[in-house]
Amino acid sequence: MAGRGTTATMALERAKIPFTLHEYAHDPRHESYGTEASEALGVSPDRVFKTLVAEVDGALVTGVVPVGAQLDLKALAAACGGKKAAMAQVTAAERATGYVAGGISPVGQRKRLPVVVDHSFGSACRTEVGLSRSRGQSRGDLPG
């Protein structure tokens, strides 16, 4: 994989975190990037995670939840010690992370945002998270 990595895969390699990359062709007509990844890879939606960027009391924060779930903004605010959370503007999320919406990864972000991960992430022996620079082009297995 050396020489052909994304920002996320290069960060994982530098940290010596093992991963397996799975690539698939993105269909721009698909309604949900996460559901598309789940279907394309033949993996249950509760094992594929999406990365969302929100603002907690004005500061950007990354939330990682299963693709079939919604980000609980109240719980995110509480986890960050804040009072109020709302989804970030797409342009702010893209600028801070260096990724395009639909392809944001919790790994290798341009600006290191705090990351809050759903409790179900740790219960899987293997999980799928976005590791690409663009929408849906690749997902990676990370050990749970």
C-alpha positions in Angstrom: 0.0 0.0 0.0 3.0 2.3 0.4 3.0 5.2 -2.1 -0.7 4.9 -2.8 -2.2 5.8 0.5 -4.7 8.4 1.6 -4.1 10.8 4.5 -5.9 8.4 6.7 -4.0 5.3 5.6 -0.7 7.1 5.9 -1.6 8.2 9.5 -2.4 4.6 10.4 0.8 3.3 8.9 2.9 5.9 10.8 1.1 4.8 14.0 1.7 1.2 13.1 -2.1 0.4 13.4 -3.0 -2.6 11.3 -5.8 -2.2 8.8 -7.1 -3.8 5.6 -8.3 -1.5 2.8 -11.4 -2.4 0.8 -12.2 -0.4 -2.4 -15.4 -0.2 -4.3 -16.9 2.0 -7.0 -19.1 4.8 -5.6 -22.5 5.2 -7.2 -23.4 8.9 -7.0 -27.1 8.0 -7.3 -27.1 6.1 -4.0 -28.9 8.0 -1.3 -26.6 7.0 1.6 -22.8 6.7 1.5 -22.8 4.4 4.6 -25.5 2.1 3.4 -23.8 1.9 0.0 -20.6 0.9 1.7 -22.4 -1.7 3.8 -24.1 -3.2 0.7 -21.0 -3.0 -1.5 -18.8 -4.7 1.1 -21.4 -7.2 2.3 -21.0 -6.0 5.9 -23.9 -5.4 8.4 -24.7 -1.7 8.7 -24.0 -1.9 12.5 -20.4 -2.8 11.7 -19.9 0.1 9.2 -19.4 3.5 10.9 -19.9 7.0 9.5 -18.0 10.1 10.6 -19.9 13.3 11.3 -18.7 16.7 12.3 -20.7 18.7 14.8 -20.2 21.9 16.8 -20.3 21.6 20.6 -20.5 25.0 22.2 -18.9 26.5 19.1 -16.0 24.0 18.8 -15.8 21.4 16.1 -16.0 17.8 17.2 -16.0 14.5 15.3 -18.6 11.9 16.1 -18.4 8.2 14.9 -21.6 6.2 14.8 -23.0 3.1 12.9 -24.3 4.1 9.5 -27.8 3.0 10.5 -27.8 5.3 13.5 -28.2 9.0 14.0 -25.7 11.1 16.0 -27.2 11.9 19.4 -26.3 15.6 19.7 -27.3 15.8 23.4 -25.0 12.8 24.2 -22.2 14.3 22.1 -22.4 17.6 24.0 -22.4 15.7 27.3 -19.4 13.5 26.3 -17.5 16.7 25.4 -18.5 18.5 28.7 -20.6 20.9 26.7 -24.1 22.2 26.8 -25.3 22.5 23.2 -24.4 20.6 20.0 -25.5 21.0 16.4 -24.3 19.6 13.1 -21.4 21.6 11.6 -21.7 23.5 8.3 -20.4 21.2 5.5 -17.8 23.8 4.4 -16.5 24.1 8.0 -16.3 20.3 8.3 -14.5 20.0 5.0 -12.1 22.8 5.7 -11.2 21.4 9.2 -10.8 17.8 8.2 -9.4 18.1 4.7 -11.9 15.6 3.5 -15.1 16.0 1.4 -18.5 15.4 3.0 -19.4 11.8 2.6 -15.7 10.8 2.8 -14.7 12.3 6.1 -12.5 10.0 8.2 -11.8 10.3 11.9 -8.1 9.5 11.1 -5.7 11.9 9.5 -7.7 15.0 9.7 -6.1 18.3 8.7 -7.0 19.9 12.1 -7.0 17.4 15.0 -10.6 17.5 16.2 -11.7 15.7 19.3 -13.3 12.3 18.3 -16.2 10.8 20.2 -16.9 7.1 19.2 -20.2 5.3 19.7 -19.9 2.6 22.4 -20.8 -0.2 19.9 -17.5 0.4 18.0 -15.5 -1.4 20.7 -17.8 -4.4 20.8 -17.1 -5.4 17.2 -14.1 -7.7 16.5 -13.7 -5.8 13.2 -15.2 -2.5 12.1 -15.3 -0.6 8.8 -14.5 3.1 8.8 -13.9 5.6 6.0 -10.3 5.9 5.1 -10.6 7.7 1.7 -10.3 11.2 0.5 -13.5 11.1 -1.5 -17.0 9.8 -1.1 -17.2 6.0 -0.7 -14.1 5.1 -2.6 -12.6 2.9 0.2 -13.3 1.6 3.6 -10.9 0.0 6.0 -11.1 -2.8 8.6 -9.7 -1.8 12.0 -9.4 -4.2 14.8 -12.1 -3.7 17.4 
